[in-house]
Amino acid sequence: MWELVQETVSYIKEKTNFSPEYGVILGSGLGGFTDDITIEHTLPYSEIPNFPISTVQGHKGALVFGTIGDKKVVAMQGRFHFYEGYDMKQVTFPVRVMKYLGVEKLVVSNASGGVNPNYEVGSIVIIKDHVNMMPEHPLRGKNDERFGPRFLNMSEPYSKKMMAKANSLAQSLNITVHEGIYLGLQGPTFETLAEYKMVKNIGADCVGMSTVPEVIVARHMDMECFGLSVITDMGDEENIEEVSHDEVLKAAKKAEPHVRNLIKELIKNY
C-alpha cells in the first residue's frame, strides 16, 4: 500500500506541481462545488495510476486542483463505495494519496436518509459523530506504522473546532443546520422500514453508504475532518415509498447552493 500511494502521489505531483491543504470529497448531487474552485488542474481518475473508477450516477470521476480564496484545495468529484465492489483499501486509497500531497484537513459530504423527526428532506446536518456498521474495516490487516497507529483513538472523528466554526458561519450566512450522528451501512439497497427503525434505536440521526471509511483512514493519518450530510429522504412510513436514487439526487441538488456556500466559507475562514 505504501508503495502504491507514493507512486500515485509522485505521478500527481509531476502533473500538477500543486500542494493542497484541504481535501474535499463530494457526495451524490454535490459535484457542482467545483464551480466554486479557481481550477488549476483536472485529472480524470482513469488517468491516475492505482486509482479506482467511480461507477455511480451523479459522481463524475476526477480530481480537481485549485484555490478557494487563498487556500489550496483538491476535490474528488465522485467517491468510491464498498457496494461498488471495491474493498475498503481501494475505497479509502484517495484519502491516503491526499495526505501525501499535503492535505491536513478533509471535508466530506454525502446524501443520507434521515430518521430524526426534526429533519426534513433538504435538511443540512453537520456530522458530529458516526456509528460504523460497514461489514469490513478499512484498517483491517497488517498495519503500516508510516501511515498511523495500529489502534486508533476515535474519540473525536470530526473536528470540534471545525464544527464550531461551521455553526457560526451557518448562522451568519442564514443557513439552517442541524448536528447529528451518521450511521454507515454497506448498501446499495436503501433501508427497509425495520432497518430505519434500528438506525434510530441505535441512536443515530441519519444513515448512508459512505463517509465512515474515509474519515477513519483520515484520522489514522491525523487529518482533521469535517462532515456534512444532506437529508435526501426520510425513513418513515409516509415517505419510504418515495426513496429512489433519482429522488436522492433531486433533493441533494436543491440543498446544494447552501452546502456549497457553507463549505466554501469554512475553507476560506478556518
C-alpha positions in Angstrom: 0.0 0.0 0.0 2.8 2.4 0.9 4.5 1.9 -2.4 1.2 2.3 -4.4 0.4 5.6 -2.5 3.8 7.0 -3.1 3.7 6.1 -6.8 0.3 7.8 -7.3 1.5 10.9 -5.3 4.6 11.2 -7.5 2.5 11.0 -10.7 0.1 13.7 -9.4 2.9 16.0 -8.2 4.6 15.7 -11.5 1.4 16.5 -13.4 0.3 19.4 -11.2 3.2 20.7 -9.1 0.4 21.5 -6.5 0.4 21.0 -2.8 -3.2 21.3 -1.4 -4.0 22.0 2.3 -7.7 21.0 2.0 -9.2 17.8 0.6 -12.9 17.7 -0.3 -14.9 14.6 -1.1 -18.2 15.4 -2.9 -21.2 13.2 -2.4 -24.2 12.4 -4.5 -25.6 15.5 -6.3 -22.9 17.8 -4.8 -20.4 17.7 -7.7 -21.2 21.4 -8.6 -18.9 22.5 -5.8 -16.0 22.5 -8.2 -17.6 25.7 -9.8 -16.5 27.5 -6.6 -12.9 26.5 -7.1 -10.5 28.5 -9.2 -9.3 25.4 -11.1 -5.7 24.9 -12.0 -5.7 21.2 -12.9 -8.2 18.4 -13.5 -7.1 14.8 -13.6 -9.6 12.1 -14.6 -9.5 9.1 -12.3 -8.9 6.9 -15.4 -5.5 8.6 -15.9 -4.2 8.3 -12.3 -2.2 5.2 -11.6 -3.7 2.8 -9.0 -6.9 4.9 -8.7 -10.3 3.1 -8.8 -13.0 4.5 -11.2 -16.3 5.9 -9.9 -19.3 3.9 -11.3 -22.3 5.8 -9.7 -24.6 8.2 -11.5 -24.1 11.7 -10.1 -20.4 11.0 -9.4 -18.2 12.4 -12.2 -14.8 10.8 -11.6 -12.0 13.4 -11.5 -9.5 15.1 -9.1 -9.8 18.8 -9.3 -7.0 21.1 -8.0 -7.3 24.8 -7.4 -7.9 27.5 -4.9 -10.8 28.8 -2.8 -9.8 32.3 -1.5 -6.1 31.8 -0.6 -6.5 28.1 0.3 -5.2 25.4 -1.9 -7.8 22.6 -2.4 -8.0 19.2 -4.1 -11.6 17.9 -4.6 -12.8 14.5 -5.5 -15.7 14.7 -8.0 -17.2 11.3 -7.2 -16.1 9.0 -4.4 -15.8 5.2 -4.2 -18.2 2.9 -2.3 -17.8 -0.5 -0.8 -21.0 -1.6 -2.6 -19.5 -0.9 -6.0 -17.3 -4.0 -5.4 -14.2 -2.2 -4.2 -12.5 -3.3 -1.0 -12.1 -0.8 1.8 -8.4 -0.2 0.9 -9.5 0.9 -2.6 -12.4 3.0 -1.2 -10.0 4.9 1.0 -7.0 5.0 -1.3 -7.6 8.6 -2.4 -7.6 9.8 1.2 -4.1 8.2 1.7 -3.0 10.0 -1.5 -4.4 13.3 -0.4 -2.4 13.2 2.8 0.9 12.7 1.0 0.0 15.5 -1.4 -0.1 17.8 1.6 -3.7 17.7 2.8 -4.2 18.3 6.5 -7.9 18.9 6.6 -10.6 16.8 5.0 -14.2 17.9 4.2 -16.6 15.1 3.4 -20.2 15.5 2.1 -22.9 12.9 1.5 -26.5 12.3 0.9 -28.3 10.4 3.7 -31.7 9.1 4.9 -33.0 10.9 8.0 -34.6 9.2 11.0 -34.5 12.2 13.3 -38.1 13.7 13.3 -36.6 17.2 13.4 -35.2 16.7 10.0 -36.9 17.0 6.6 -35.9 16.4 3.0 -33.2 19.1 2.2 -32.0 19.5 5.8 -28.3 20.1 6.2 -26.6 18.1 9.0 -23.2 18.7 10.5 -21.9 15.2 11.4 -20.7 15.3 15.0 -20.0 11.5 15.3 -20.7 8.2 13.5 -21.6 4.6 14.0 -19.6 2.2 11.8 -21.8 -0.8 10.7 -19.9 -1.4 7.5 -19.1 -5.1 7.1 -15.4 -4.5 6.5 -13.0 -2.2 8.3 -10.5 0.0 6.3 -7.7 -0.6 8.9 -8.2 -4.4 8.9 -5.0 -6.3 8.1 -1.3 -5.6 8.7 -0.8 -2.0 10.0 1.9 0.2 8.4 3.2 2.5 11.1 4.2 5.0 8.5 0.5 5.8 7.9 -0.6 5.7 11.6 -1.0 3.6 14.8 -2.3 0.0 15.0 -5.0 1.0 17.5 -6.6 4.3 16.6 -8.3 6.6 19.1 -11.7 7.6 17.6 -12.8 9.9 20.4 -13.0 12.9 18.0 -13.5 11.6 14.5 -15.0 15.0 13.4 -13.1 18.2 14.5 -15.0 20.1 17.2 -13.2 23.2 16.2 -14.3 22.9 12.6 -17.8 22.1 13.7 -17.9 25.2 15.9 -16.6 27.4 13.0 -19.2 25.9 10.6 -22.0 26.5 13.1 -21.1 30.2 13.5 -20.7 30.6 9.7 -24.1 29.0 9.1 -25.6 31.5 11.5 -24.0 34.5 9.7 -24.9 33.1 6.3 -28.5 32.5 7.5 -28.3 28.7 6.7 -30.2 26.4 8.9 -28.1 23.5 10.0 -28.5 20.6 12.4 -26.0 18.4 14.2 -26.3 14.7 14.1 -24.9 11.2 14.3 -24.4 9.4 11.0 -24.6 5.6 10.7 -22.7 3.9 7.9 -24.2 0.8 6.2 -23.0 -1.1 3.2 -25.8 -0.5 0.7 -26.6 -0.4 -2.2 -30.2 -1.1 -1.2 -32.0 1.8 0.6 -33.0 0.7 4.1 -36.2 -1.2 4.9 -38.6 0.4 7.4 -37.3 -2.0 10.1 -33.7 -1.0 9.3 -34.6 2.7 9.6 -36.1 2.0 13.0 -32.9 0.1 14.0 -30.8 3.1 13.0 -33.0 5.4 15.1 -32.9 2.9 18.1 -29.2 2.7 18.0 -29.0 6.4 18.5 -28.2 7.7 15.0 -29.9 10.6 13.2 -29.2 9.6 9.6 -27.9 6.7 7.6 -25.8 6.4 4.4 -23.4 4.3 2.4 -20.2 6.2 2.6 -18.0 8.7 4.6 -17.2 6.4 7.6 -14.3 4.6 5.9 -12.8 7.8 4.6 -13.0 9.5 8.0 -11.4 6.5 9.8 -8.5 6.5 7.3 -8.1 10.3 7.5 -8.0 10.1 11.3 -5.5 7.2 11.1 -3.2 9.8 9.4 -4.1 12.5 11.8 -6.0 14.7 9.4 -8.7 17.0 10.8 -12.2 16.0 9.5 -15.4 17.9 8.9 -18.6 16.1 7.6 -21.8 17.4 6.1 -24.8 15.4 5.2 -27.8 16.4 3.1 -31.0 14.6 4.1 -32.5 13.4 0.8 -35.2 11.1 2.1 -36.9 10.4 5.4 -37.1 6.8 6.7 -40.6 6.6 8.0 -44.0 5.1 7.0 -45.1 8.1 5.0 -42.0 8.6 2.9 -40.3 5.3 2.4 -42.0 4.5 -0.9 -40.6 7.7 -2.5 -37.0 6.7 -2.0 -35.0 6.2 -5.2 -31.6 7.3 -6.4 -33.2 10.0 -8.7 -35.2 11.4 -5.8 -31.9 11.5 -3.7 -30.1 13.4 -6.5 -33.0 15.8 -6.9 -33.1 16.6 -3.1 -29.3 17.0 -2.9 -29.4 19.4 -5.9 -32.0 21.6 -4.0 -29.8 21.8 -0.9 -26.6 22.2 -2.9 -26.3 26.0 -3.0 -26.3 26.2 0.8 -23.9 23.2 1.2 -21.5 24.8 -1.3 -21.7 28.1 0.3 -21.0 26.7 3.8 -18.1 24.5 2.7 -16.6 27.4 0.7 -16.8 29.8 3.6 -15.4 27.2 6.0 -12.4 26.6 3.8 -11.8 30.3 3.4 -12.1 31.1 7.1 -10.8 28.2 9.0 
